[in-house]
Amino acid sequence: MCTLLHVDSSVRAANNPNPDHDSISKSIALRFVDTWQQNRPKDEYIYRDVGVNPPDFITQDWIGAVFTSEEKRNPAQKERLALSDELIAEVAAADVILISSPMYNYGMPAQLKAWFDQIVRINKTFDFDLSRGDFPLQPLLSGKTLIIVTSSGEFGFEKGGIREDSGHLAPHLRTLSKYLGVHTMYEIASEYQEFGDERHRISVANAKDRAERIASELSLLTLVPPSKNELANV
């Protein structure tokens, strides 16, 4: 059995009275989940909608609690870190992580950044040792597969694209993925939403097909951690 952790971050619902307001990223991610659960109905499924229920932003008191040793934390500090502990436990338990995110102002939603800020935490998901020289941070989790689903109003954010330098969503997710323990990553992108033309319809359809294909292939495999980071293109 595997554990699938699914994190949505759009502030929109997947289905709304006005279909024009439906979240594209959530609908693509749902295609992945539906396919996965059809093939692996006994797997554990953990769901977080951080767009609708955002985690707290970290604060000075939060940082103070993190850098207080566990045995010296007072009850208020323990309570302040309770959500972080819960979110980290979900990530640690997951074999497969699915993150869906719209591009807001060329980057990730604040709600998703808040989720990462609660999780990327010293002595929980990384440790710090200056003896490593210029790279003192070392991830503590490993062996996980990440699928990221992104949606954007414009297009051309890929390497060599006309907006390559403007797209900070997928690069940020790639950078932070190591603190989730990710070794294998798949990317699914939908574009052209602002144009609302045939290119957009094709892009959404292709993204949903890709989500279904990746879910089918992964769910029928025994997931074995690879030996090094790998960006998979299937």
C-alpha positions in Angstrom: 0.0 0.0 0.0 1.0 3.6 -0.7 0.0 6.9 0.9 -1.0 9.7 -1.5 -0.9 13.2 -0.1 -2.9 15.7 -2.2 -2.5 19.4 -1.7 -4.6 21.9 -3.6 -3.9 25.6 -3.4 -6.4 27.5 -5.6 -8.8 29.8 -3.7 -11.4 28.6 -6.2 -13.5 25.4 -5.8 -13.2 22.7 -8.4 -16.9 23.1 -9.2 -18.9 26.3 -9.0 -22.4 27.4 -10.1 -20.6 29.3 -12.8 -18.3 26.8 -14.6 -16.1 29.7 -15.8 -15.1 30.1 -12.1 -14.0 26.4 -11.7 -10.4 25.9 -10.6 -8.5 24.4 -13.5 -5.6 23.2 -11.4 -7.9 21.4 -9.0 -9.9 19.7 -11.8 -6.7 18.4 -13.3 -5.4 17.1 -10.0 -8.8 15.5 -9.4 -8.4 13.5 -12.7 -5.1 12.2 -11.3 -6.7 11.2 -7.9 -9.7 9.6 -9.5 -7.5 7.4 -11.7 -5.2 6.6 -8.8 -8.0 5.5 -6.6 -9.6 3.4 -9.3 -6.4 1.4 -9.6 -5.4 1.5 -5.9 -8.6 1.8 -3.8 -6.9 0.5 -0.6 -4.2 3.2 -0.6 -4.4 5.9 2.1 -5.4 9.3 0.8 -4.6 12.5 2.7 -6.2 15.7 1.4 -5.3 19.4 2.2 -7.0 22.3 0.5 -4.7 25.1 1.6 -6.4 27.5 -0.8 -9.7 27.3 1.1 -8.2 26.5 4.5 -4.8 28.3 4.5 -2.2 27.4 7.2 -1.1 30.2 9.5 1.8 32.3 8.4 4.9 31.8 10.5 5.7 34.5 13.1 8.5 35.6 15.3 7.0 33.5 18.1 6.8 30.5 15.7 10.5 30.9 14.9 11.3 31.2 18.6 9.5 28.0 19.3 11.3 26.2 16.5 14.7 27.2 17.8 13.8 26.2 21.4 14.8 22.6 22.2 11.8 20.3 22.5 12.4 19.6 26.2 12.4 23.3 26.9 9.3 24.3 25.0 6.5 25.7 27.1 2.8 24.7 26.4 2.2 27.8 24.3 5.2 27.0 22.1 4.1 23.4 21.6 0.6 24.6 20.7 2.2 27.1 18.2 4.0 24.3 16.4 1.1 21.8 16.5 -0.1 22.5 13.0 3.5 22.4 11.6 4.0 19.0 13.3 0.8 17.7 11.8 1.6 18.9 8.3 5.2 17.5 8.5 3.8 14.2 9.6 1.5 14.0 6.5 4.5 14.7 4.3 6.6 12.1 6.1 3.9 9.5 5.7 3.4 10.1 2.0 4.9 8.0 -0.7 3.4 10.2 -3.5 2.7 13.9 -3.2 0.4 15.7 -5.6 0.4 19.5 -5.4 -1.8 21.6 -7.6 -1.4 25.3 -7.9 -2.5 28.2 -10.1 0.0 30.9 -11.0 -0.8 34.0 -9.1 1.2 37.1 -10.1 3.8 34.8 -11.7 4.4 32.8 -8.6 2.8 30.4 -6.1 -0.2 31.5 -4.0 0.6 32.9 -0.5 -1.4 30.0 1.0 0.9 27.4 -0.6 4.0 29.3 0.5 2.5 29.3 4.0 2.2 25.5 3.8 5.8 25.2 2.7 7.0 27.6 5.5 5.3 25.4 8.1 7.0 22.3 6.7 10.5 23.4 5.8 11.8 23.2 9.4 15.1 22.6 11.0 15.6 19.1 12.5 12.3 18.0 11.0 12.7 18.2 7.3 16.3 19.4 7.1 19.3 19.7 9.3 22.1 22.3 9.4 25.8 21.6 9.7 28.5 24.2 8.9 31.0 21.5 8.4 29.4 20.9 5.0 30.9 24.2 3.9 28.8 26.3 1.6 25.9 23.8 1.6 25.1 23.3 5.3 21.4 22.4 4.8 20.6 18.7 4.2 17.1 17.3 3.6 16.1 14.6 6.0 13.2 13.0 4.0 13.7 10.9 0.9 12.2 8.5 -1.6 9.1 10.4 -2.5 7.4 11.0 -5.9 6.0 14.5 -6.6 3.5 15.4 -9.2 2.9 19.2 -9.6 -0.1 20.5 -11.5 0.1 24.2 -12.5 -2.3 26.5 -14.4 -1.5 29.9 -15.8 -3.4 32.6 -17.6 -0.5 33.2 -20.1 1.9 30.8 -21.8 5.5 30.3 -22.6 7.0 29.9 -19.1 9.0 26.8 -20.0 12.7 26.9 -20.7 13.2 28.8 -24.0 9.6 30.1 -23.9 8.7 33.7 -24.5 8.0 34.2 -20.7 10.8 32.0 -19.4 12.1 34.7 -17.0 8.6 35.5 -15.7 7.5 32.1 -14.5 8.5 31.5 -10.8 5.9 28.9 -9.8 7.3 25.7 -11.2 11.0 26.7 -10.5 10.1 27.5 -6.9 8.3 24.2 -6.4 11.3 22.3 -7.9 13.6 24.1 -5.5 11.5 23.4 -2.4 10.7 19.8 -3.4 14.0 18.5 -1.9 12.7 19.4 1.5 9.7 17.2 0.9 12.0 14.3 0.3 11.3 14.2 -3.5 13.4 12.0 -5.7 11.2 11.8 -8.8 9.1 14.7 -10.2 6.4 14.9 -12.8 5.1 18.2 -14.1 1.7 18.9 -15.6 0.9 22.4 -16.9 -2.2 24.1 -18.3 -1.8 27.5 -20.0 -3.7 30.2 -22.0 -6.6 30.6 -19.5 -6.7 34.4 -20.1 -7.1 33.9 -23.8 -10.0 31.5 -23.5 -9.4 30.2 -27.0 -8.8 26.9 -28.7 -5.2 26.8 -27.4 -6.6 27.0 -23.8 -9.1 24.2 -24.4 -6.4 22.0 -25.9 -4.0 22.8 -23.1 -6.5 21.8 -20.4 -7.5 18.6 -22.2 -3.8 17.7 -22.7 -3.1 18.3 -19.0 -6.0 16.1 -17.9 -4.9 13.4 -20.3 -1.3 13.6 -18.9 -2.6 13.5 -15.3 -4.6 10.4 -16.1 -1.6 8.8 -17.9 0.9 9.5 -15.1 -1.6 8.3 -12.5 -2.2 5.1 -14.4 1.5 4.3 -14.9 2.5 5.2 -11.3 -0.4 3.4 -9.7 0.3 0.2 -11.5 4.0 0.2 -10.4 5.6 -0.7 -7.1 7.1 2.7 -6.3 10.8 2.3 -5.7 12.9 5.3 -4.8 15.5 6.1 -7.5 19.1 6.6 -6.7 19.1 10.3 -7.5 16.8 13.2 -8.3 15.0 12.7 -11.6 12.6 14.8 -13.5 10.4 12.4 -15.4 8.8 13.2 -18.7 6.3 10.6 -19.8 
